[in-house]
Amino acid sequence: MNKLELLLEKCPEQVEELVNKLYKKNFKKKSKKIFHFKALGKTYDSDIFTDNYINFIQDISKIHNYEFFKLCIPSCYLSTKHDLFTESHIERNQVVKICKDFYISTYSSTEKKIEHVKNICEMIGIKVVEL
């Protein structure tokens, strides 16, 4: 019987604890980026960045229409109809109705969504303050 087999047989809890520690040390989970920001006098500080993104887009949609968003956000993330998105966006339940006029897909990286926010702010001449 080799050492590992013996340890697994005699003290499985300790082996599992040691393996878990070793695994965490060697395979660290990539931390998620949370982007809190302030724009239009409103603070977007949810710890779920997608919520900040959706709320911001909804707030801007009260001022600007779909045509404006087409200038700031790539077309693969915008549509006037839910079913015009690719299957991957729809299957992952990443399509959100912004207003009666259009939908947006949140199936993108945080960096992409931050880029969209900054593009929108630049287009309307407002400053984004990162918190």
Buried (B, 14 or more C-beta within 10 A) or exposed (E): EEEEEEBBEEEEEEBEEEEEEEEEEEEEEEEEEEBBBBBBEEEBEBEEBBEBBBEBBBEBBEEBEBEBBEEBBEEEBBBEEBEEBEEEBBEEEBBBEBEEEBBBBBBBEBEBBBBBBBBBBEBBEEEBEEE
